[in-house]
Amino acid sequence: AQSVTQLGSHVSVSEGALVLLRCNYSSSVPPYLFWYVQYPNQGLQLLLKYTSAATLVKGINGFEAEFKKSETSFHLTKPSAHMSDAAEYFCAVSDRNFGNEKLTFGTGTRLTIIP
Amino acid sequence: NAGVTQTPKFQVLKTGQSMTLQCAQDMNHEYMSWYRQDPGMGLRLIHYSVGAGITDQGEVPNGYNVSRSTTEDFPLRLLSAAPSQTSVYFCASRGVSGDEQYFGPGTRLTVT
């Protein structure tokens, strides 16, 4: 069974500071990994994805994440936080076996940006 | 393309009432899914479909029914609403050759 753990349900950073949101996964097969962002009262938007190509993945809005198999991690980073980054972020994993469409989400991290 | 659309945006039901949440996509995606989002629990998969006529259960299927008669539509039926079904419901779709799921804007359901 696959699972995702997001450390820290709330993270606050100052504007201009480094953003680091943590995600650890568990999967019995090589996983596909995703980060989604949800702005208030909106649906989920894909930030970036790892699908077994390059381990350092760049996404939209200046975010990137690195797949580390030895640490079973897929942490999300952004060098300099902007006020518009305030949102909730979800890490998700899929083992993508044939016919398996199950995407398992973490419990989310709410990011607050301090002016 | 409108992408994934959901109706209604908001709904209030009384315990025991039934209703259908509508989901449609215009991207000719084979895969469609329903999730519910609850505070502190992330999104949990209710039911999913890998094509017209094929559906399967997700993590929390009890109290919900689905059917997939066309590629475009994937309605979610609440048979007898309960307060525990108060949640925000998201529909998502993915093409067979794609990696990511596209999400609709959600339906906020309150059961009193």
Chai-1 contact restraints between the chains, C-beta under 6 A:
chainA,res_idxA,chainB,res_idxB,connection_type,confidence,min_distance_angstrom,max_distance_angstrom,comment,restraint_id
A,G43,B,F103,contact,1.0,0.0,6.0,A-B,restraint_1
A,G43,B,G104,contact,1.0,0.0,6.0,A-B,restraint_2
A,G43,B,P105,contact,1.0,0.0,6.0,A-B,restraint_3
A,G43,B,G106,contact,1.0,0.0,6.0,A-B,restraint_4
A,L44,B,F103,contact,1.0,0.0,6.0,A-B,restraint_5
A,L46,B,E100,contact,1.0,0.0,6.0,A-B,restraint_6
A,K49,B,D99,contact,1.0,0.0,6.0,A-B,restraint_7
A,K49,B,E100,contact,1.0,0.0,6.0,A-B,restraint_8
A,T51,B,D99,contact,1.0,0.0,6.0,A-B,restraint_9
A,E101,B,Y31,contact,1.0,0.0,6.0,A-B,restraint_10
A,E101,B,Y48,contact,1.0,0.0,6.0,A-B,restraint_11
A,E101,B,V50,contact,1.0,0.0,6.0,A-B,restraint_12
A,K102,B,L45,contact,1.0,0.0,6.0,A-B,restraint_13
A,F105,B,G42,contact,1.0,0.0,6.0,A-B,restraint_14
A,F105,B,L43,contact,1.0,0.0,6.0,A-B,restraint_15
A,G106,B,G42,contact,1.0,0.0,6.0,A-B,restraint_16
A,T107,B,G40,contact,1.0,0.0,6.0,A-B,restraint_17
A,T107,B,G42,contact,1.0,0.0,6.0,A-B,restraint_18
A,G108,B,G42,contact,1.0,0.0,6.0,A-B,restraint_19
